[in-house]
Every structure is written in structure tokens, then in C-alpha cells.
Amino acid sequence: MPDLSHILGPDGRLASQISGFTHRAQQQAMAERVAATLESGGALICEAGTGTGKTFAYLVPALLSERKVVISTGTRNLQDQLFHRDLPLIRRALGVPVTAALLKGRGNYLCRHRLTLILADSARLDGETRGQLKQIRDWSTITRCGDIAELPIPENAAIWPEVTSTTDNCLGQDCPEFSDCHLVAARREAQDADLVVVNHHLFCADLALKDEGFGEILPGADCFILDEAHQLPETATGFFGLSLSSRQLLDLAHDIELESVRDAKEVLALRDRAVRLRRATQDLRLTMGDQDRRGPWNELVADKAVSDALLRVAERLVELHEALETVVGRGKGLDACLERTLDLITRLNQIVTTESAEAVRWFETLGRGFRLHQTPLEIADLFRERIGRAGSAWVLTSATLAVGDGFDHFARQLGIENAETARWDSPFDYAHQALWFVPRGLPQPAEPDYNQHVLELACELIDYSRGRAFLLFTSHRALREIAAGLEGRVRYPVLVQGTAPRAELVERFRQLGNAVLLGTSSFWEGVDVRGDALSCVLIDRLPFASPGDPVLAARIDTLRKAGGNPFRDYQLPRAVIALKQGAGRLIRGSEDRGVLVVCDPRLLSRSYGQTFLDSLPPMARTRDIEQVRCFFD
């Protein structure tokens, strides 16, 4: 195994080149194991506890490997941090001439063609959106890479879909702006680079061959490092499935109207049928009810009004296809819309008519939109085939992959049961830095007054911790109840998920220094608050996924029919990893101190509770709230 002490050791190169660098034995051990895998090939699954410094531990061997490496991470924010901060730091310290490229999905790059279209149609935009369009127009003349992250416009702003492309509406080589396309330039740069930084969505899009063009990049690489790998099974499942959204239908109608004004103004039937598709799509959403929900397919089509509305959408698509066929050759944009219409007809038909034991059909509604899905229940075979390719090296790492000391659950999901495994504990002194509190006297989570008991406990704890707390929930309903209950009862600022973008809420939490932040699933991971601003993390109940989730229900049924134990083999491991993520928000640095509160009495009263206990860091434990008060004092 390679010896990297001359780089990562206490007197190594990084210690002399990087201010504040601290030697960690776990980091060096992980780097040497990663280096050996990149050199010999095969697959390594490894967990590195919080504070190990796993980013440096895989960047050092990646930069020294002299092979083409693709690094994929969980989110665009982490991707930017890795590329713009960590990678340049290590590259300078090592002094190696490795070329690197950052590649994001197409929706992150300005599309010059669509900018031209919307500038000609800007009268229909509201005042705020027109102002943002002017910003984008001015920026478009000076930007080099066209990454929309360069602009201080919220990522959920309505203007972005107008000036970025999708796989559906991209004209490819037929685009008049193809030679100046930012996405094409980014892909070329990635093809030529020694190291490419992507995210899991883009990585899985390539594996699923859903995005033409990016598939030219991964075959050129022979080393793959997948950080935040615990997110991979869920992300990959979505890409290997089939879906159709109201957004795709409405975008198609909108683009046909734009393109017909340019190239077929006299064909009034075209715009009329685009309007009919829009109305049918909106009508379908209305028949699905006004609540946000996820449900199985049979629940959706059992409602005759929904079935009829689905049929009308299908009919409107066919009508639109017929109208588009009459203007073939009038314009590249209209020709592309014809192909998109045919694709959506095929998708809708497959989802509506195809029933398979290997996939589950379901739907979800969110706000004014909906999505229809056909999701595979297993992706192991697809990953196994790719990861087993001769000569390739794969490193899959995260702070939360193991259940207890084992990686069986994660390896089984990706079909890599024969991978090597390794685990390094956090270098933090949890026994002295953290206290784990499981309160006495709380009812079972199924009891109707459970949330009220959690509220009373939270109020007392927030008083002891002087704010500085995360309250993490497994459901939006519990979050809303506790948020309403805290109003007027605590003397510290209360920040609630949904009242502002996540990044803004976290930044306000940091700056205030004594706030209380309430969040659900998206706040359980990827949030890094160091220092005194965060001193208490309260988790309302063990994070078992809702049994009403249609994909989970189908997986449980499949496992049961195969003679397995769905709770032991799937539900429990997922909940353990989710709890590890939530608990991981507490101690983020060697000087941090804090209390982890798990309200759920099942942790100590049920036999499976030991699996959770065995998977978390070795904190001091108590059931006495007086010890919590003394800890904060």
C-alpha cells in the first residue's frame, strides 16, 4: 500500500504548504487506501467519520494517480466548494500540473438561443422577472462559462427555465448558437481534463444514457470517486426510471407558441392546439386535488375524473403532433417540438399502460405541478455491470454508509457485494464534546399528544441552550405544529423551513448566533454550522420512511414475496443512516460542544434500538434533563 506520510503526515507537504492543516491519522490511512484502489482497480466502499477530512483524503491520491478521474458529489453547492476551494488548494500544495474541469447539468448554463427567444417575448413577463432578464442579458455579454451561479438571482426564480435548456428543448447541432454554446464548451473542457468534478444527478444521467453528449465523457475515465455516496441509490433509481411532468407539458406548449410566431405565424391551429394542451394539463392537476401528496398509480386512476383528464392530455398531445407534422421543415425549433411531442406521447402511453413486477407506477403533486413515474425497484444489476468493468477503479465514500460496522445494506443496493470496505471513526472526542439525551416519560410517537410533549421538552431545552438549536423533524406536519407552538413561548429568533431558501436560513442562523431552526429531511444533511451558534440538535422521532410512500410500499411487498424481512433488510438500515446524518449536524469541529436529543422512546424500548445505538459516535449518554442543564451551564 502506498505511503503518503510525506504528504499527509505531521511534517508532510500539506502541513508546510497549507496554513492550519492538522495531521489526522484517519485521513492519511484513508488516502493510502484510496491510492491503492486507484492503482490496482476494483471497488472500495469506505466510511469516514465527521472531521476525518475525507475530501483531502481522496483528492491527494486522485491528483497523484496520473489517470483520468471523475469525482462526483451530492449537490451543486458541494461541487462548487470542491472545485473552487478544495481542489485548487491541494493542487497548489502538491505542485502537480493536473488539468481540472467543472461540469454541471445543462440547466445550470445560459442558453443563448432561448435568451434570444425570451427577449423577443419579454412583454408577457412580470416586472421583477423582466428586471432579472435585463441582468442576464447584460451578463451574457461578459460571462466566459455561462454558469448561472455567477448571478445573484435565486435558483428558483421563474426566469431561469426561460433562459436555460432541457434535454427536451435543446436543438443540439441544429441550434443557431451551437458554436457559442456554454454547455458544449463545458463538455469539451471536461473531455480534455485530467480530473472532472460532477454531481450525482449528472453522473446518473450519463449512466442512464438520458443526456446525449455527456456519455462521451465517462467512457474516457477509468477512476471514479463518488462522495456523499449514501445518496446514490435514491438518485440513481430516479434516473433509471421513466417520468413525465406537468412542467414538460407546459414547456412544450409554451415553446410551440414561441416557435410558431417565428416560423409558422399563419398556422393558427398550431397555437390553438398548444393552448388546448396547456388547459388539459392544468385541468389534470386540478382533478388531482389541491394537496401535495405522493400515491400509488391505482389510487390515481381509480378516480374517474382523473382518468378522463389523463385521456384528454393524451388526446391533446396527439392533436398537437398532427399539427406539427404539417409544418415539418419550417424551422429547427418546430422540428424539435415535433420530436418532443412524440417522446411525451410515448412516455405517457408507457406509464399509463405498462405494468411490471420490476417497477412501480406512482404519482406526486407539488404546488401547481405533478409528476407521473415508473420507477425500477432494483438498480443493482445496472450498477454491477458498470462498476465491474475491467481496469476501472471505484471509490464510494461518505460519513454515513455503515449500519453498525457493516456495509451490507449499501453494497446490496448497488450490486457491489464483493467490494472492499473500510471504516475510520471521527477524530473528534465525542465522549467529552457531546452529550446524548433520551428523555423519560414521553408517550409513543403514534399517540395523538406526542407532538405536544415534544413541544414542551423543546421549550425547556431551548431555554437551557440559549437558542442555538436545530429541531429536526420527520414530517412537515410535526414541523408546522411545533413551529406554531413555539410562537410567543421562546425568547430567541425562530427560523422555519419554507419561509426562505435553505441556504439563506442557514446563513441567518449562523449570523444570529442564538437562533432556533426547524427543518425536515433536507436539513438533516449537508448543513455545516461550526462553533457556538449550534449547540443542540433535537430529533423528534426515529426517521423511518413513511409506509405510505408508494415506492417504499412496493419495495416492501417485493422483499416480502422473495422471503426477505423488509424491516430488517431495508427500513431499519435506511432509518439508521438517516439518523446518523441528522446527528452529524451537531459536532462539526474539534472545539464544538453540544447535546443530541432523540425524543423517540422506541430507541431504548425496542430491540432494534440497539442497531441505532451501535451506529452513532460514542457520546456520553443520559436520561436526566438536569444533566443537560448542567452541561449547558
C-alpha positions as CSV (number, residue, x, y, z in Angstrom):
1,M,0.0,0.0,0.0
2,P,1.4,3.5,-0.8
3,D,2.9,5.5,2.0
4,L,1.6,9.1,1.9
5,S,3.2,10.3,5.2
6,H,5.4,12.7,3.2
7,I,2.3,14.5,2.1
8,L,-0.3,14.0,4.8
9,G,1.9,13.3,7.8
10,P,2.6,15.8,10.6
11,D,5.7,17.0,8.8
12,G,4.4,16.4,5.3
13,R,3.9,18.7,2.4
14,L,0.4,19.8,3.2
15,A,1.5,20.8,6.7
16,S,4.1,23.0,5.3
17,Q,2.0,24.4,2.4
18,I,-1.4,24.9,3.9
19,S,-2.0,27.2,6.9
20,G,-3.9,25.5,9.7
21,F,-3.5,22.0,8.3
22,T,-3.7,19.3,11.1
23,H,-2.4,15.8,10.6
24,R,-5.1,13.2,11.2
25,A,-4.1,9.5,11.2
26,Q,-7.6,8.6,9.8
27,Q,-7.2,10.9,6.9
28,Q,-3.8,9.5,6.0
29,A,-5.0,5.9,6.3
30,M,-8.0,6.7,4.0
31,A,-5.8,8.4,1.4
32,E,-3.4,5.4,1.3
33,R,-6.3,3.0,0.9
34,V,-7.8,5.2,-1.9
35,A,-4.4,5.4,-3.6
36,A,-4.1,1.6,-3.6
37,T,-7.6,1.2,-5.2
38,L,-6.8,3.8,-7.9
39,E,-3.6,2.0,-8.6
40,S,-4.9,-1.6,-8.7
41,G,-8.5,-1.2,-9.7
42,G,-11.7,-2.7,-8.2
43,A,-14.2,-1.1,-5.8
44,L,-13.7,0.3,-2.3
45,I,-16.7,1.3,-0.1
46,C,-15.4,3.4,2.8
47,E,-16.9,5.5,5.6
48,A,-15.0,8.4,7.1
49,G,-16.5,9.9,10.3
50,T,-17.1,13.7,10.5
51,G,-13.8,15.6,10.8
52,T,-11.7,12.9,9.1
53,G,-11.0,15.3,6.2
54,K,-12.1,12.8,3.5
55,T,-12.1,15.4,0.7
56,F,-8.3,15.8,1.1
57,A,-8.0,12.1,1.6
58,Y,-9.3,11.3,-1.9
59,L,-8.1,14.5,-3.7
60,V,-4.4,13.8,-2.9
61,P,-4.3,10.3,-4.5
62,A,-6.6,11.4,-7.3
63,L,-4.2,14.2,-8.3
64,L,-1.2,11.9,-8.0
65,S,-2.7,9.0,-9.9
66,E,-1.8,10.1,-13.4
67,R,-5.1,8.7,-14.6
68,K,-8.4,10.4,-15.7
69,V,-10.6,10.7,-12.7
70,V,-14.2,11.7,-12.3
71,I,-15.3,12.9,-8.9
72,S,-19.0,13.1,-8.2
73,T,-20.6,14.7,-5.1
74,G,-24.1,15.1,-3.8
75,T,-25.1,18.6,-4.6
76,R,-24.1,21.6,-6.8
77,N,-23.1,23.5,-3.7
78,L,-20.6,20.8,-2.7
79,Q,-19.5,20.5,-6.3
80,D,-18.7,24.2,-6.4
81,Q,-16.9,24.1,-3.0
82,L,-14.8,21.1,-4.1
83,F,-13.8,22.7,-7.4
84,H,-13.3,26.3,-6.4
85,R,-11.9,25.8,-2.9
86,D,-10.5,22.4,-2.0
87,L,-9.1,21.3,-5.4
88,P,-7.0,24.4,-6.1
89,L,-5.7,24.3,-2.6
90,I,-4.4,20.7,-2.9
91,R,-3.2,21.2,-6.5
92,R,-1.1,24.2,-5.5
93,A,0.3,22.4,-2.4
94,L,1.3,19.3,-4.4
95,G,2.6,21.3,-7.3
96,V,1.2,18.9,-9.9
97,P,0.2,20.1,-13.5
98,V,-3.2,18.4,-13.5
99,T,-6.0,20.0,-15.6
100,A,-9.4,20.0,-14.0
101,A,-12.9,20.9,-15.2
102,L,-16.2,21.5,-13.5
103,L,-19.3,20.1,-15.3
104,K,-22.9,20.6,-14.3
105,G,-26.2,19.7,-15.8
106,R,-27.5,21.7,-18.8
107,G,-30.0,23.6,-16.6
108,N,-27.0,25.4,-15.0
109,Y,-25.8,27.0,-18.2
110,L,-27.2,30.0,-20.0
111,C,-28.8,29.0,-23.4
112,R,-28.1,31.9,-25.8
113,H,-30.8,30.7,-28.2
114,R,-33.5,30.6,-25.5
115,L,-32.3,34.0,-24.3
116,T,-32.9,35.4,-27.8
117,L,-36.4,33.9,-27.8
118,I,-37.5,35.3,-24.5
119,L,-36.0,38.8,-25.2
120,A,-38.4,38.9,-28.2
121,D,-41.3,37.8,-26.0
122,S,-40.5,39.7,-22.7
123,A,-43.7,41.7,-22.7
124,R,-45.6,38.8,-21.1
125,L,-43.2,38.7,-18.1
126,D,-43.9,40.5,-14.8
127,G,-41.8,43.4,-13.7
128,E,-39.5,41.5,-11.4
129,T,-38.8,38.8,-14.0
130,R,-38.2,41.5,-16.7
131,G,-35.6,43.1,-14.4
132,Q,-33.9,39.8,-13.9
133,L,-33.9,39.2,-17.7
134,K,-32.1,42.5,-18.2
135,Q,-29.5,41.4,-15.6
136,I,-29.0,38.2,-17.5
137,R,-28.8,39.9,-20.9
138,D,-26.1,42.3,-19.7
139,W,-24.2,39.4,-18.0
140,S,-24.4,37.3,-21.1
141,T,-22.1,39.6,-23.0
142,I,-19.3,39.2,-20.4
143,T,-19.5,35.7,-19.0
144,R,-17.0,33.2,-20.1
145,C,-18.6,29.9,-18.9
146,G,-22.2,30.9,-18.6
147,D,-22.7,29.2,-15.2
148,I,-25.9,30.8,-13.8
149,A,-24.4,30.5,-10.3
150,E,-22.4,33.6,-11.2
151,L,-25.5,35.8,-10.8
152,P,-27.2,36.7,-7.5
153,I,-30.6,35.6,-8.8
154,P,-32.4,33.0,-6.7
155,E,-32.1,29.5,-8.2
156,N,-35.9,29.0,-8.1
157,A,-36.6,32.3,-9.9
158,A,-39.1,32.0,-12.8
159,I,-36.7,33.5,-15.3
160,W,-34.2,30.5,-15.2
161,P,-36.3,28.0,-17.2
162,E,-36.8,30.7,-19.8
163,V,-33.0,31.1,-20.5
164,T,-31.7,27.6,-19.9
165,S,-32.3,24.5,-21.9
166,T,-33.6,21.0,-21.1
167,T,-32.9,17.7,-22.9
168,D,-36.3,18.1,-24.4
169,N,-36.0,21.6,-25.9
170,C,-32.2,21.7,-26.8
171,L,-31.7,21.9,-30.6
172,G,-28.3,20.3,-30.4
173,Q,-26.2,20.9,-33.6
174,D,-29.2,22.5,-35.3
175,C,-29.1,25.4,-32.9
176,P,-28.0,28.7,-34.4
177,E,-25.9,29.4,-31.3
178,F,-24.3,26.0,-31.3
179,S,-20.7,27.3,-31.9
180,D,-21.0,29.6,-28.9
181,C,-22.9,27.2,-26.6
182,H,-21.7,27.3,-23.0
183,L,-22.8,23.7,-22.3
184,V,-20.9,22.4,-25.4
185,A,-17.8,24.4,-24.3
186,A,-18.0,22.9,-20.7
187,R,-18.3,19.4,-22.1
188,R,-15.3,19.8,-24.4
189,E,-13.3,21.1,-21.5
190,A,-14.3,18.1,-19.4
191,Q,-13.4,15.7,-22.2
192,D,-9.8,17.2,-22.3
193,A,-9.3,17.5,-18.5
194,D,-7.4,15.0,-16.3
195,L,-9.9,15.4,-13.5
196,V,-13.6,16.3,-13.8
197,V,-15.9,17.3,-11.0
198,V,-19.6,16.4,-11.5
199,N,-22.6,15.8,-9.2
200,H,-24.7,12.6,-8.7
201,H,-27.6,13.8,-10.9
202,L,-25.3,14.4,-13.8
203,F,-23.3,11.2,-13.2
204,C,-26.5,9.1,-13.1
205,A,-27.9,10.8,-16.2
206,D,-24.8,9.6,-18.0
207,L,-25.2,6.1,-16.6
208,A,-28.8,6.0,-17.7
209,L,-27.8,7.5,-21.1
210,K,-30.5,10.1,-20.6
211,D,-28.4,13.1,-21.7
212,E,-26.8,12.9,-25.1
213,G,-23.3,14.2,-25.2
214,F,-22.2,13.7,-21.6
215,G,-21.9,10.0,-22.4
216,E,-18.7,10.9,-24.3
217,I,-17.0,11.9,-21.0
218,L,-17.4,8.9,-18.6
219,P,-16.0,6.3,-21.0
220,G,-12.8,8.3,-21.2
221,A,-12.3,8.0,-17.4
222,D,-11.1,4.9,-15.6
223,C,-11.2,6.2,-12.0
224,F,-14.4,7.2,-10.3
225,I,-14.7,8.7,-6.8
226,L,-18.3,9.1,-5.5
227,D,-18.5,11.3,-2.4
228,E,-21.7,11.5,-0.4
229,A,-22.3,8.1,-1.8
230,H,-25.2,7.3,0.6
231,Q,-27.4,9.5,-1.8
232,L,-26.5,7.4,-4.9
233,P,-29.2,4.6,-4.7
234,E,-32.1,7.1,-4.4
235,T,-30.7,9.4,-7.1
236,A,-29.9,6.5,-9.5
237,T,-33.4,5.0,-9.1
238,G,-34.9,8.2,-10.4
239,F,-32.7,8.3,-13.5
240,F,-33.2,4.6,-14.4
241,G,-36.9,5.1,-14.3
242,L,-39.4,6.9,-16.5
243,S,-41.3,10.1,-15.6
244,L,-43.5,12.8,-17.2
245,S,-44.2,16.1,-15.5
246,S,-46.7,18.9,-16.0
247,R,-43.6,21.1,-16.4
248,Q,-42.6,19.2,-19.5
249,L,-46.1,19.5,-21.0
250,L,-46.4,23.2,-20.2
251,D,-42.9,24.0,-21.5
252,L,-43.7,22.2,-24.8
253,A,-46.9,24.2,-25.2
254,H,-45.0,27.4,-24.4
255,D,-42.1,26.6,-26.8
256,I,-44.5,25.7,-29.7
257,E,-46.2,29.1,-29.3
258,L,-42.8,30.9,-29.4
259,E,-41.5,28.9,-32.4
260,S,-44.7,29.2,-34.3
261,V,-44.7,33.0,-34.0
262,R,-41.2,32.9,-35.7
263,D,-41.7,30.3,-38.3
264,A,-45.4,29.5,-38.8
265,K,-47.3,32.6,-37.9
266,E,-50.2,31.9,-40.3
267,V,-50.8,28.3,-38.9
268,L,-53.3,29.4,-36.2
269,A,-54.2,25.8,-35.4
270,L,-50.8,25.2,-34.0
271,R,-51.1,27.8,-31.4
272,D,-54.7,26.8,-30.7
273,R,-53.6,23.2,-30.0
274,A,-50.7,24.3,-27.8
275,V,-53.3,26.3,-25.7
276,R,-55.5,23.2,-25.6
277,L,-52.6,21.1,-24.2
278,R,-51.9,23.7,-21.6
279,R,-55.5,23.8,-20.5
280,A,-55.7,20.0,-20.4
281,T,-52.6,19.8,-18.3
282,Q,-53.9,22.4,-15.8
283,D,-57.2,20.6,-15.7
284,L,-55.5,17.3,-14.9
285,R,-53.7,19.0,-12.0
286,L,-57.0,20.4,-10.6
287,T,-58.6,16.9,-10.7
288,M,-55.7,15.5,-8.6
289,G,-56.7,17.6,-5.6
290,D,-55.2,20.7,-4.0
291,Q,-52.9,19.0,-1.5
292,D,-49.3,18.0,-2.0
293,R,-49.1,14.2,-2.0
294,R,-47.5,11.0,-3.3
295,G,-49.5,8.0,-4.0
296,P,-49.7,4.6,-5.9
297,W,-51.0,4.6,-9.5
298,N,-54.1,2.6,-8.8
299,E,-55.2,5.3,-6.3
300,L,-54.9,7.9,-9.1
301,V,-56.8,6.1,-11.8
302,A,-59.5,4.9,-9.5
303,D,-60.8,8.4,-9.7
304,K,-62.8,8.7,-13.0
305,A,-62.3,12.4,-13.2
306,V,-58.5,11.9,-13.1
307,S,-58.7,9.1,-15.7
308,D,-60.7,11.2,-18.0
309,A,-58.3,14.2,-17.6
310,L,-55.4,11.9,-18.4
311,L,-57.1,10.7,-21.5
312,R,-57.7,14.4,-22.6
313,V,-54.0,15.2,-22.1
314,A,-53.1,12.2,-24.3
315,E,-55.6,13.3,-27.0
316,R,-54.2,16.9,-26.9
317,L,-50.7,15.6,-27.4
318,V,-51.8,13.5,-30.5
319,E,-53.6,16.5,-31.9
320,L,-50.5,18.7,-31.4
321,H,-48.4,16.0,-33.1
322,E,-50.7,16.1,-36.1
323,A,-50.5,19.9,-36.4
324,L,-46.7,19.9,-36.1
325,E,-46.4,17.3,-38.9
326,T,-48.0,19.9,-41.3
327,V,-45.1,22.4,-40.7
328,V,-42.1,20.0,-40.8
329,G,-39.1,21.8,-42.2
330,R,-40.4,25.3,-41.4
331,G,-37.9,25.7,-38.5
332,K,-35.4,23.8,-36.4
333,G,-37.3,24.7,-33.3
334,L,-40.6,23.4,-34.6
335,D,-39.0,20.2,-35.8
336,A,-37.5,19.7,-32.3
337,C,-41.0,20.3,-30.8
338,L,-42.4,17.6,-33.0
339,E,-39.8,15.1,-31.6
340,R,-40.6,16.2,-28.1
341,T,-44.3,15.7,-28.6
342,L,-43.7,12.2,-29.9
343,D,-41.5,11.4,-26.9
344,L,-44.1,12.7,-24.4
345,I,-46.8,10.6,-26.2
346,T,-44.6,7.5,-25.8
347,R,-43.8,8.2,-22.1
348,L,-47.4,8.8,-21.2
349,N,-48.5,5.7,-23.0
350,Q,-45.9,3.6,-21.3
351,I,-46.6,4.9,-17.8
352,V,-50.4,4.5,-18.3
353,T,-50.4,1.1,-19.9
354,T,-47.3,-0.8,-18.7
355,E,-47.5,-2.8,-15.5
356,S,-44.4,-4.6,-14.4
357,A,-43.3,-6.6,-11.3
358,E,-39.9,-4.9,-11.6
359,A,-41.1,-1.4,-11.4
360,V,-43.7,0.7,-9.5
361,R,-46.0,3.3,-11.0
362,W,-46.9,6.3,-8.9
363,F,-47.7,10.0,-8.9
364,E,-46.8,13.1,-6.9
365,T,-48.3,16.6,-6.7
366,L,-46.5,19.6,-5.6
367,G,-47.9,23.1,-5.7
368,R,-49.4,23.6,-9.2
369,G,-47.4,20.8,-10.7
370,F,-47.5,17.0,-10.9
371,R,-45.2,14.1,-12.0
372,L,-46.1,10.7,-13.2
373,H,-43.5,8.0,-12.5
374,Q,-42.5,4.5,-13.4
375,T,-39.6,3.6,-11.0
376,P,-37.5,0.4,-11.0
377,L,-37.4,-1.4,-7.7
378,E,-33.8,-2.6,-8.1
379,I,-30.8,-0.9,-9.8
380,A,-28.2,-3.4,-8.6
381,D,-27.7,-5.1,-12.0
382,L,-27.2,-1.8,-13.8
383,F,-24.5,-0.7,-11.4
384,R,-22.9,-4.1,-11.0
385,E,-22.3,-4.2,-14.8
386,R,-20.7,-0.7,-14.9
387,I,-18.6,-1.0,-11.7
388,G,-17.3,-4.4,-12.7
389,R,-15.7,-3.1,-15.9
390,A,-12.1,-4.4,-16.2
391,G,-9.4,-1.9,-15.4
392,S,-11.6,0.7,-13.7
393,A,-11.3,1.9,-10.1
394,W,-14.3,3.0,-8.0
395,V,-14.2,4.6,-4.5
396,L,-17.6,5.2,-2.8
397,T,-17.4,7.2,0.3
398,S,-19.5,9.1,2.9
399,A,-19.7,9.8,6.6
400,T,-22.8,7.6,6.7
401,L,-22.7,4.3,4.8
402,A,-22.3,1.7,7.5
403,V,-25.1,0.2,9.7
404,G,-23.2,-0.8,12.8
405,D,-19.8,-1.9,11.4
406,G,-21.3,-3.4,8.2
407,F,-21.8,-2.1,4.7
408,D,-24.1,-4.9,3.5
409,H,-27.2,-2.7,3.0
410,F,-25.4,-0.1,0.9
411,A,-23.4,-2.7,-1.1
412,R,-26.5,-4.8,-1.9
413,Q,-28.4,-1.8,-3.3
414,L,-25.7,-1.1,-5.8
415,G,-24.9,-4.7,-6.6
416,I,-21.3,-4.5,-5.3
417,E,-21.3,-7.0,-2.6
418,N,-17.7,-8.1,-3.4
419,A,-16.3,-4.6,-3.0
420,E,-13.6,-4.0,-0.4
421,T,-14.7,-2.0,2.6
422,A,-13.0,0.2,5.2
423,R,-14.2,2.4,8.1
424,W,-12.5,5.2,10.0
425,D,-14.0,6.8,13.1
426,S,-14.2,10.5,13.6
427,P,-11.1,12.1,15.2
428,F,-13.4,14.2,17.4
429,D,-13.6,13.4,21.2
430,Y,-17.3,12.8,21.3
431,A,-17.2,11.5,24.9
432,H,-16.2,14.9,26.1
433,Q,-17.6,17.2,23.4
434,A,-21.2,15.8,23.2
435,L,-24.0,14.5,25.4
436,W,-26.7,12.2,24.1
437,F,-30.1,12.7,25.9
438,V,-33.1,10.4,25.6
439,P,-35.9,11.9,27.8
440,R,-38.0,9.9,30.1
441,G,-41.8,9.9,30.1
442,L,-42.6,10.7,26.5
443,P,-45.5,8.7,25.0
444,Q,-45.2,6.6,21.9
445,P,-44.9,8.6,18.7
446,A,-48.3,7.2,17.5
447,E,-50.1,8.8,20.4
448,P,-52.1,11.9,19.5
449,D,-50.5,14.2,22.1
450,Y,-46.9,13.2,21.2
451,N,-46.1,16.4,19.4
452,Q,-47.3,18.4,22.4
453,H,-44.9,16.6,24.7
454,V,-42.1,17.2,22.2
455,L,-43.0,20.9,22.2
456,E,-42.9,21.2,26.0
457,L,-39.5,19.5,26.0
458,A,-38.2,21.7,23.2
459,C,-39.1,24.9,25.0
460,E,-37.2,23.7,28.2
461,L,-34.2,22.7,26.2
462,I,-34.1,25.9,24.1
463,D,-34.1,27.8,27.4
464,Y,-31.1,25.8,28.7
465,S,-29.2,26.0,25.4
466,R,-30.0,29.8,25.0
467,G,-31.3,29.2,21.5
468,R,-28.5,27.8,19.3
469,A,-30.6,24.7,18.3
470,F,-31.7,22.7,15.3
471,L,-35.0,21.0,15.7
472,L,-35.2,18.2,13.0
473,F,-38.5,16.5,12.1
474,T,-39.5,13.5,10.1
475,S,-42.7,15.2,8.8
476,H,-43.9,18.6,7.7
477,R,-47.0,18.2,9.8
478,A,-44.9,17.9,13.0
479,L,-42.7,20.8,12.0
480,R,-45.8,23.0,11.5
481,E,-47.3,22.0,14.8
482,I,-44.1,22.7,16.8
483,A,-43.4,25.9,14.9
484,A,-46.9,27.2,15.8
485,G,-46.4,26.1,19.4
486,L,-43.1,27.9,19.8
487,E,-44.6,31.2,18.7
488,G,-44.6,33.5,21.7
489,R,-43.0,30.9,24.1
490,V,-39.3,31.3,23.3
491,R,-37.2,34.4,23.5
492,Y,-34.9,33.5,20.7
493,P,-35.3,34.0,16.9
494,V,-37.2,31.1,15.3
495,L,-36.4,30.2,11.7
496,V,-38.7,27.7,9.9
497,Q,-38.1,25.7,6.7
498,G,-40.1,27.0,3.8
499,T,-40.1,30.7,4.9
500,A,-36.9,31.3,2.9
501,P,-34.4,29.3,0.8
502,R,-32.4,26.7,2.8
503,A,-29.0,28.4,2.3
504,E,-30.5,31.8,3.4
505,L,-32.0,30.3,6.6
506,V,-28.7,28.5,7.5
507,E,-26.7,31.7,6.9
508,R,-29.1,33.7,9.1
509,F,-28.8,31.0,11.8
510,R,-25.0,31.4,11.7
511,Q,-25.1,35.2,11.9
512,L,-27.7,35.4,14.7
513,G,-25.8,33.1,17.0
514,N,-28.8,32.3,19.2
515,A,-31.5,31.2,16.8
516,V,-33.7,28.1,16.7
517,L,-34.0,26.5,13.2
518,L,-36.8,24.0,12.4
519,G,-36.4,21.7,9.3
520,T,-37.3,18.4,7.8
521,S,-35.4,16.0,5.5
522,S,-33.3,18.5,3.5
523,F,-31.9,19.9,6.7
524,W,-30.8,16.5,8.0
525,E,-27.7,16.5,5.9
526,G,-25.3,18.9,4.1
527,V,-25.7,21.7,6.7
528,D,-22.4,22.7,8.3
529,V,-22.6,25.1,11.3
530,R,-19.4,25.2,13.4
531,G,-18.8,26.9,16.7
532,D,-21.2,28.1,19.4
533,A,-24.1,29.0,17.1
534,L,-25.2,25.4,17.1
535,S,-25.1,23.6,20.5
536,C,-28.3,21.4,20.5
537,V,-29.8,19.1,17.9
538,L,-33.3,17.7,18.7
539,I,-34.7,14.9,16.6
540,D,-38.4,14.4,17.1
541,R,-38.6,10.6,16.2
542,L,-36.6,7.8,14.6
543,P,-36.6,8.6,10.9
544,F,-38.4,5.6,9.4
545,A,-39.7,6.4,6.0
546,S,-43.5,6.7,5.7
547,P,-45.0,3.3,4.9
548,G,-47.5,5.2,2.7
549,D,-44.7,6.1,0.2
550,P,-45.6,4.2,-3.0
551,V,-42.0,3.2,-3.9
552,L,-41.2,2.1,-0.4
553,A,-44.5,0.1,-0.2
554,A,-43.7,-1.7,-3.5
555,R,-40.2,-2.5,-2.3
556,I,-41.5,-3.9,1.0
557,D,-44.0,-6.0,-0.9
558,T,-41.3,-7.3,-3.3
559,L,-38.9,-8.2,-0.4
560,R,-41.7,-9.9,1.5
561,K,-42.7,-12.0,-1.6
562,A,-39.0,-13.0,-2.0
563,G,-38.9,-14.4,1.5
564,G,-36.9,-11.5,3.0
565,N,-37.5,-9.3,6.0
566,P,-38.4,-5.8,4.7
567,F,-38.0,-4.2,8.1
568,R,-34.6,-5.7,9.0
569,D,-33.2,-5.6,5.4
570,Y,-34.4,-2.3,4.2
571,Q,-36.4,0.0,6.5
572,L,-34.2,-0.2,9.5
573,P,-30.9,0.3,7.7
574,R,-32.3,3.4,5.9
575,A,-33.5,4.9,9.2
576,V,-30.1,4.3,10.8
577,I,-28.3,6.1,8.1
578,A,-30.8,9.0,8.2
579,L,-30.3,9.3,12.0
580,K,-26.6,9.3,11.5
581,Q,-27.0,12.2,9.1
582,G,-29.1,14.2,11.5
583,A,-26.9,13.5,14.5
584,G,-23.9,14.5,12.3
585,R,-25.1,18.2,12.3
586,L,-24.1,18.6,15.9
587,I,-20.3,18.3,16.2
588,R,-18.5,19.8,13.1
589,G,-15.2,20.9,14.6
590,S,-12.8,19.9,17.4
591,E,-13.9,22.8,19.6
592,D,-17.6,22.2,19.2
593,R,-19.7,21.1,22.1
594,G,-23.4,20.1,22.2
595,V,-26.3,18.0,23.2
596,L,-28.1,15.5,20.8
597,V,-31.7,14.9,21.8
598,V,-33.6,11.9,20.4
599,C,-37.2,12.2,21.7
600,D,-38.4,8.8,20.5
601,P,-38.8,6.3,23.4
602,R,-38.5,3.4,20.9
603,L,-34.8,3.9,20.8
604,L,-34.5,2.3,24.2
605,S,-37.7,0.2,24.5
606,R,-37.5,-1.8,21.2
607,S,-34.9,-4.4,20.4
608,Y,-33.9,-2.7,17.1
609,G,-32.9,0.4,19.1
610,Q,-29.5,-1.2,19.7
611,T,-28.8,-1.0,15.9
612,F,-29.1,2.8,16.1
613,L,-27.0,2.9,19.3
614,D,-24.2,0.8,17.7
615,S,-24.1,3.1,14.6
616,L,-23.7,6.5,16.4
617,P,-20.5,8.1,17.8
618,P,-19.6,7.2,21.4
619,M,-21.2,10.2,23.2
620,A,-21.8,10.4,26.9
621,R,-25.5,9.4,27.5
622,T,-28.1,10.5,29.9
623,R,-31.9,10.3,30.6
624,D,-31.7,13.0,33.2
625,I,-32.6,16.5,32.0
626,E,-30.8,18.0,34.9
627,Q,-27.5,16.8,33.4
628,V,-28.4,18.5,30.2
629,R,-28.9,21.8,32.1
630,C,-25.6,21.3,33.9
631,F,-23.9,20.6,30.5
632,F,-25.0,23.9,29.1
633,D,-24.2,25.8,32.3
